[in-house]
Each structure stands twice: as structure tokens, then as C-alpha cells.
Amino acid sequence: MKNNQQSILDYFGVDSQKELLEFMQEHPEDKDVLTLKELIIRTENGGDTDE
């Protein structure tokens, strides 16, 4: 089975978590950054049980 998943770092075109954080700070209104922030919040809160 072929793995078609793309890493978050690859998706944002960065090489490290530090670069990803810098990208997120530089582009706070980017729709993908906002989605990633929402996913992080949900993960920290134990997941979204409403869906």
C-alpha cells in the first residue's frame, strides 16, 4: 500500500518545527495556519467530542 500522506512540515514548505512556528507567526491569518491552530487546540483539549 502506498502512503500518500504529507507531513505538516512538507505541506508548509519548512524544514523544522521552529521554521513552522516562525511561518505561523508571520502568517497568522492564513487559512491553513488557522486550521492547524484549531487542530492543536482540539488535541490539547483531549479531542473534539462533538463530531
NORSUL-V592260 format. One record per helix or strand of 3 or more residues. SS is the DSSP state (2 for helix, 1 for strand). FROM is the first residue (numbers start at 0). TO is the last residue. If there is no record, write none. Layout:
BEGIN
ss={SS/SS}
from={FROM/FROM}
to={TO/TO}
END
This chain:
BEGIN
ss={2/2/2}
from={7/16/30}
to={11/25/43}
END
